[in-house]
Amino acid sequence: MPSTRKDQIQALLKSLENGNTEAVAVVNEAKYIQHNPETHEGSEGLAALFKRISKTSPRVNIVRIFEDGDYVFGHTEYDFANSNIGFEVFRFEDGQAVEHWDNIQKRQGPNASGHSMVDGESELTDRHLTEINREMVKSFVENILIKRQLDKLDNYLSDGKLTQHSPYLTDGAESLSSALNFKSEQGYTLRYDRLHRILAEGNFVLTVSEGSREGNHSSFYDLYRVAEGCIAEHWDTVETVPPRSEWKNNNGKF
């Protein structure tokens, strides 16, 4: 049995590929709360479900994985019927995973700057700066993405530099500023309304936000790498939240 929470979650996610039913023991199925609105709760045991999925020859790659208190969160690549990029968040209680959120997007890109949705820096450093980095990124999301105080953007970047992995954007401050400023007849094309969760370990910070993209109710998962007090690199997934009438559980996306 893997010894750390990170190892346990990596084994759990890889069991989608290899059908290892023992890895599912990390989940307390009696308490498990599922926040993916397209997934039923209790309709099929996880071990049976993962074993069935493994027979479709999927490929799973955990690119980055982090831990923050009771939470483990990972940046993942999935190749099932098509190729997807995701973020997975698990909450632990009494040594087992009891709650799960995710945000999955079809793989796109590379973007115009030549970056894919998963390449780039992955080394975890600066654990002693976790709380400082968390607060800085929280301020960035609240002031720049939600309040659109774009005159403050330089406060969070080093000389306007930002390595961008979003398939919709390019490197640097100008691309991000233009995306946040762009309006259609219906209003802002990209809108962040609420920050729901912020998780951090060392130089990496993940934020979970709610808003809209091109008029669609959306969930934004944004991963930031911080270097020398500034945001240096950014990855994301954007997923449309299905209407309430289509949810397969009652727990909510967030």
N, C-alpha and C positions, 0 to 999 in steps of 0.2 A: 504494500500500500504506500503511495507517495507520502512523503513526510510533511511537506509544507502545503499551505492553502493554494499557493500558486501552482505547485506540482499537481495537486489534486484536480484543480480546474483544467489545467492543460491535459491531464489524462482523460477527464470527462469529455472535453471537446474533441480530442483525438479519437475517443470511442465511437464518435459518429462515423469515422473512417474505418476503424479496425474492429468494431463490434465487441470491444472488451466490456462485458457486463459488470465486472467487478468495479470499474471506475465509477459507476452510477451510485455506489454506496456513499459517496460524499454528499448526496442529496437526501434530505429528509423529506420524503414524498408525502408524509402525513401533514407536514406544515408548508409545503412548497407553494409559493405564490408566483404565478406566471403573469408577466406584464406584456408579453407579446400578444396583441389583440387578435392575431390570426391563429393562435394555438389554443386548443381545448385544454382544460384541466381535468385530470382524472379519467380520461377516456381510454388511456393506454399506459401501462407502466413504463417508466423511462427506460428500463433495461430492454424491454421488448421493442420499444420504439427505436432506440439507438441501434439495436441489432438489425432491425428491419431496414433502417436507413443505410447501414453499412453494406447491405447487399446490392445497393445501387451504384457501388464503386465511387463514392464521393471522395474528395480530397480536402483536407483541413490543414491549415497552416496558422499557427499562433505566432504572429509577427512580434508583438510586444505584450508583456503582461506585468501588471502592477498590483500592489496591495495598499489599502488605506483603511486602517482600523478593521472593521468587520466586513469590508468590501474587497473583492478581487475584481479587477477589470482588465479586459484584454482587447487587443486590436488583431483582427483575424481576417484570413482569406478563406473563402469556401468555393469549391468547384463541385456543384451538384449538377442539375440539368443545365445551369449556366453559372457564370463566375460572379461572385458577390464579395463585397468587402463589408465587414461588420465590426461593431463594438459590442462586447458582452460584459454585463455587470452582474455579479453575484453577491448577495448578502449572506454572511455566515451567522449562525447562532448555535451555541453549544457544540461547536466543532463540525457542523454540517451546513451546507448551503440550503437556505430556506426561502430565498426570493431571487427572482431573475428578471432583468431588463435587457433589451438589445435594440440595436438600430442597424438595419441592413440596407445596403444600396448596391444596385448592379454596378459591376466594375466599369469604369469609363476611363478615358485618357490613354496615354499620358497627356497632361495639360500642355499649354503652349510654351511653358518653361521647361518641358521635358521630364517632369516628375510624375511618377505613378502615385496611386492612392495609398501605397504602403511603403515605398522605399524611403531612404533617408536615415537619419541617426536613430539608433535604438539603445545606446548605452545609458543605463540608469546611473546618475551621479547626484551629488549634492543633497543627500537625504536630510542633512541638517537644515536645509533651506526649504523644506517642504511647505511649512506654514506661510513663509514669506511669499513663495511662489504661488501658493493657492490664493492668497489675498490679492496679489497683483493681477492674476488672471481674472479673478472675480470682478475686480474694478474695471478691467478691460471689457468684459462682457456687459456689465451694467452701463458703463459710460459710452462705449463705442458702439456695441452691437444693438443694445436696447434703446438707449437715449440718443444715439447718433450724434454724440458730441465729437465730431470728426476733427475739430481743431485740436483735440487732445491726443490724436493718434500717435504723434511723435513721442509722447510720454512713455509709450509702451514698446516702441521699436528702436533699434539701434541704427541711426542714420537712415531710417526708412526701409531697412533691409528686413525681408521676411521670406523664407523659403516656403513656398506654397505647394501643397499636395492636393488641394481641392481641384477636381477636374474642370471646374467652372472659372478658375482664377489663374493669374500668373504671379510670379514673384513680385515682392515689393508692396509698399503702402498704397500706391496709386490704384492698383487693381481692386483691392479691398474697398477703398473709399468710393470708387466708381460704382461697385456693385451695391453698396449700401445707399448710395444716392439715387440710383436708377429708379424712375417711376414710369408706370404705364397709366392709362386712363383710370384704372381702378385704384391706383396708389402705389406704394413702394412694392417692387417686385420681390425683394428679400426683406423680411421683417422678423426681428426677434422680439418677442413680447414678454417672456418670463424665463428666468433661470431657475430650474428645478433642483439641480444637484451639481456639486463640484467635488471631484475626487482627485487626490494628488499623491504622488510619491516622488520625492526628489525633484528632478528637473522636468518631470512630465505632469501635466494637469489635464484632466478630462472634465468638460462641462456638458451638461444635459439641459437643453433649452427647448422651448416651445414657441412656435410662431407660424409663419407662412412663407411659401416660396411659389411665385407665379400664381398666387391666389389659392393655393392648396394648403390646408392645415397640415403643418409639418413638425417633425421632431428633428432637432439638430444635435448631433453628438460631435463635439469639437475637441481634438487632442492638441495640446500645445507643448512644445519643448521650450524651456526657459534657459537662457544663457546670460550670465552676468547681469541679471536683473531685468532683462528684456525678453519679449517673445521673439524667438528666432526661427521657429518652424511650426507648421500647422497642417493637420490632417483632419478630415471630417467625413461623416456620412449624413445624408439628408433622406428622410423617409416620410412619405405621406401617411398621415394618420387616417385609417379608414373611418367612415362614419359609424356612430355608435350602434346603429342597427346591424352592422356587419361583424361586430366583435364576437369572438368565440369564448371569451371569459369576461368577468365583470370587474377586473382589477384596474383597468386603465393603463394607458401607455406609459404614464410617468409615475 
